[in-house]
Amino acid sequence: MSEMIERVADALQEAAKGTGGRLSRDTAVLLARVALEAMREPTDEMLDSVVSDTPAYVAESLWRAMINAALGGSE
């Protein structure tokens, strides 16, 4: 499991505690993976925030590569 999935799962478990709930580790990991997969495609707003001399296709490619690495692979 990737470090980023671990981080997100930890954050989800902490957030659940903060609301008086409990989230199993397996559920937290599943939700972390689903959240990262949902982020695979950057939004227009995200792309607009990139330095103006970076072509959008480069920014998109880099973003996808980083999310794929966070998911533990190169999908």
C-alpha positions in Angstrom: 0.0 0.0 0.0 1.3 3.4 -0.9 2.3 6.1 1.6 -0.4 8.4 0.3 -3.2 5.8 0.7 -1.9 5.4 4.3 -2.0 9.1 4.9 -5.5 9.5 3.6 -6.8 6.5 5.5 -5.3 7.9 8.7 -7.0 11.2 8.0 -10.3 9.5 7.4 -10.1 7.6 10.6 -9.2 10.7 12.6 -12.1 12.6 11.0 -14.5 9.7 11.9 -13.3 9.9 15.5 -13.9 13.6 15.5 -17.5 13.1 14.7 -17.9 10.4 17.3 -17.8 7.6 14.8 -15.4 4.8 14.0 -14.0 3.7 10.7 -12.3 0.3 10.3 -8.8 0.3 8.8 -10.1 -1.7 5.8 -12.9 0.8 5.2 -10.6 3.7 5.6 -8.2 2.3 3.0 -11.0 1.5 0.6 -12.3 5.1 0.9 -8.8 6.5 0.5 -8.3 4.6 -2.7 -11.7 5.6 -4.1 -11.0 9.3 -3.2 -7.6 9.2 -5.0 -9.1 7.5 -8.0 -11.8 10.2 -8.2 -9.0 12.8 -8.2 -7.2 11.2 -11.2 -8.6 13.7 -13.7 -7.7 17.3 -12.8 -10.4 19.9 -12.9 -10.2 22.9 -15.2 -9.7 25.1 -12.0 -6.7 22.9 -11.1 -5.2 23.2 -14.6 -5.8 27.0 -14.6 -3.7 27.3 -11.4 -0.6 25.9 -13.1 2.1 28.3 -14.1 1.1 29.9 -17.4 4.1 28.6 -19.3 3.2 24.9 -18.6 1.1 23.4 -21.3 -2.2 21.9 -20.0 -1.4 18.5 -21.4 1.9 18.4 -19.5 0.2 19.4 -16.2 -2.5 16.8 -16.8 0.1 14.1 -17.5 2.1 15.0 -14.4 -1.0 15.1 -12.2 -2.2 11.6 -13.4 1.3 10.2 -12.9 1.4 11.5 -9.4 -2.1 10.1 -8.6 -1.2 6.8 -10.1 1.9 6.6 -8.0 -0.2 7.5 -4.9 -2.4 4.6 -5.8 0.7 2.3 -5.9 0.9 1.7 -9.6 1.2 3.1 -13.1 -2.4 2.6 -14.4 
